[in-house]
Amino acid sequence: MIRFVELPPAVMRALAAGDLGTAKDLTGVELGELFVGDRAKWLWSYRLRQLVDEPEAAAWIARAVVAEPEGVVVGYAGFHGPPDERGMVEVGYTVDPAYQRRGYATAMLGAMLERAAGEAGVQVVRASISPSNVASLATVAKYGFVHVGEEWDDEDGLELLFELPVS
């Protein structure tokens, strides 16, 4: 079982600065090195800029993921923002390498699909995945995502696009 812990702007600022102590004080959970690596620092800075332009995105974007009953933070997950004009939301999830291959990505994606299905404005969920990310490709396949194309992302390179209608 997992639960999500919100990462408000003050926490994202602390993480972008590499300050795990302040992030822990503000969230009440121990966020590990995964949250302050180069990729993560970029993510928190990006999301902070997003919130300036789109404050309503706060309810959708990245959260820490805590495994229960252990109370251990195993990664982070969320949507890239609120539904777009066609009712699409894109998921993103990262599992700490120390906790991979234990079903956490599957649990994260399942919880996000459940949330999406409960939101009136969501029609479809998208996942964009590197062709080399075999584990994530298998995770979306478990839920029946369909390959709908590919795109080039300046940050991540080639990504395969998968979508799943919300019923």
C-alpha positions as CSV (number, residue, x, y, z in Angstrom):
1,M,0.0,0.0,0.0
2,I,1.2,3.5,-0.7
3,R,0.1,7.0,0.2
4,F,1.0,10.4,-1.4
5,V,2.5,13.3,0.5
6,E,2.0,16.8,-1.0
7,L,5.1,18.7,-1.9
8,P,4.0,22.4,-1.7
9,P,6.1,25.2,-3.2
10,A,8.2,25.7,0.0
11,V,9.2,22.0,-0.1
12,M,10.0,22.2,-3.8
13,R,12.2,25.3,-3.2
14,A,14.1,23.4,-0.5
15,L,14.5,20.4,-2.7
16,A,15.7,22.5,-5.6
17,A,18.3,23.9,-3.3
18,G,19.3,20.4,-2.1
19,D,18.0,21.1,1.5
20,L,16.6,17.7,2.6
21,G,16.4,18.9,6.3
22,T,13.9,21.7,5.5
23,A,12.0,19.4,3.2
24,K,11.6,16.8,6.0
25,D,10.6,19.5,8.5
26,L,7.9,20.7,6.1
27,T,6.6,17.3,5.0
28,G,7.1,15.1,8.1
29,V,8.7,12.4,5.9
30,E,12.4,11.5,5.2
31,L,13.0,12.4,1.6
32,G,16.2,10.8,0.3
33,E,18.9,11.6,-2.3
34,L,16.5,10.8,-5.1
35,F,14.8,14.1,-4.4
36,V,17.9,16.2,-4.7
37,G,19.8,14.6,-7.6
38,D,20.4,16.7,-10.7
39,R,17.3,15.4,-12.5
40,A,15.1,16.0,-9.4
41,K,16.5,19.5,-8.8
42,W,15.6,20.3,-12.4
43,L,12.1,18.9,-11.8
44,W,11.4,21.0,-8.7
45,S,12.6,24.1,-10.4
46,Y,10.4,23.4,-13.4
47,R,7.3,22.7,-11.3
48,L,7.9,25.9,-9.3
49,R,8.0,27.9,-12.5
50,Q,4.8,26.1,-13.7
51,L,3.0,27.1,-10.5
52,V,3.7,30.8,-11.1
53,D,1.9,30.6,-14.5
54,E,-0.6,27.9,-13.5
55,P,-1.4,27.9,-9.7
56,E,-4.3,25.4,-10.3
57,A,-1.7,22.8,-11.2
58,A,-0.7,22.5,-7.5
59,A,-3.4,19.9,-6.9
60,W,-2.1,17.7,-9.7
61,I,1.7,17.7,-9.7
62,A,4.4,15.6,-8.1
63,R,4.1,14.2,-4.6
64,A,6.3,12.0,-2.5
65,V,5.2,8.3,-2.4
66,V,5.3,6.6,1.0
67,A,5.1,2.8,1.3
68,E,2.8,1.8,4.2
69,P,3.0,0.5,6.8
70,E,6.8,0.9,6.7
71,G,6.5,4.7,6.3
72,V,9.4,4.7,3.9
73,V,9.5,7.2,0.9
74,V,10.0,5.0,-2.2
75,G,9.7,7.7,-4.9
76,Y,7.6,10.5,-6.3
77,A,4.7,10.6,-8.7
78,G,2.0,12.9,-10.1
79,F,0.5,14.4,-13.1
80,H,2.3,17.0,-15.3
81,G,-0.6,19.3,-14.7
82,P,-4.4,19.5,-14.8
83,P,-6.4,18.2,-17.7
84,D,-5.8,19.9,-21.0
85,E,-8.5,21.1,-23.5
86,R,-9.1,17.5,-24.6
87,G,-9.3,16.2,-21.1
88,M,-5.9,14.6,-21.1
89,V,-3.6,14.3,-18.1
90,E,0.0,13.0,-18.3
91,V,1.4,10.8,-15.5
92,G,5.0,10.7,-14.3
93,Y,6.5,8.5,-11.7
94,T,10.0,7.7,-10.4
95,V,10.9,4.9,-8.0
96,D,14.0,5.1,-5.9
97,P,16.5,2.5,-7.3
98,A,16.7,1.0,-3.8
99,Y,13.0,0.1,-4.0
100,Q,12.6,-0.9,-7.7
101,R,11.2,-4.2,-8.8
102,R,8.8,-4.4,-5.8
103,G,5.6,-3.3,-7.4
104,Y,5.8,0.4,-6.4
105,A,5.6,1.8,-9.9
106,T,2.5,-0.4,-10.6
107,A,0.9,0.9,-7.3
108,M,1.7,4.5,-8.2
109,L,0.3,4.3,-11.6
110,G,-2.8,2.4,-10.3
111,A,-3.4,5.1,-7.8
112,M,-3.0,7.9,-10.4
113,L,-5.4,6.1,-12.7
114,E,-7.9,5.8,-9.9
115,R,-7.6,9.6,-9.2
116,A,-8.0,10.4,-12.9
117,A,-11.1,8.3,-13.2
118,G,-12.7,10.2,-10.3
119,E,-12.1,13.6,-11.9
120,A,-15.0,14.8,-14.2
121,G,-12.7,16.7,-16.6
122,V,-10.4,13.8,-17.3
123,Q,-11.0,11.7,-20.5
124,V,-7.6,10.1,-21.2
125,V,-4.4,9.4,-19.3
126,R,-1.0,9.7,-21.2
127,A,2.4,8.3,-20.3
128,S,5.5,9.2,-22.3
129,I,8.3,6.7,-21.9
130,S,11.9,6.3,-23.2
131,P,12.1,3.3,-25.5
132,S,14.9,2.0,-23.3
133,N,12.8,2.1,-20.1
134,V,11.7,-1.6,-20.2
135,A,10.3,-1.6,-16.7
136,S,8.0,1.4,-17.3
137,L,6.9,0.0,-20.6
138,A,5.9,-3.2,-18.8
139,T,4.1,-1.1,-16.2
140,V,1.9,0.7,-18.6
141,A,1.2,-2.5,-20.5
142,K,-0.3,-4.0,-17.3
143,Y,-3.0,-1.3,-17.4
144,G,-3.7,-1.6,-21.1
145,F,-2.2,1.6,-22.3
146,V,-2.0,1.8,-26.1
147,H,1.0,3.1,-28.1
148,V,-0.3,6.2,-30.0
149,G,2.9,7.7,-31.3
150,E,6.2,9.2,-30.3
151,E,7.7,12.7,-29.7
152,W,11.1,14.3,-29.1
153,D,11.5,15.9,-25.7
154,D,14.4,18.3,-25.4
155,E,15.1,17.2,-21.8
156,D,14.5,13.4,-22.2
157,G,15.1,12.6,-25.9
158,L,12.8,10.2,-27.8
159,E,9.7,9.2,-25.9
160,L,7.0,6.7,-26.9
161,L,3.5,8.0,-26.2
162,F,0.9,5.7,-24.6
163,E,-2.7,6.6,-23.8
164,L,-5.6,5.0,-21.8
165,P,-9.1,6.3,-22.0
166,V,-10.7,6.9,-18.6
167,S,-14.0,5.1,-18.0
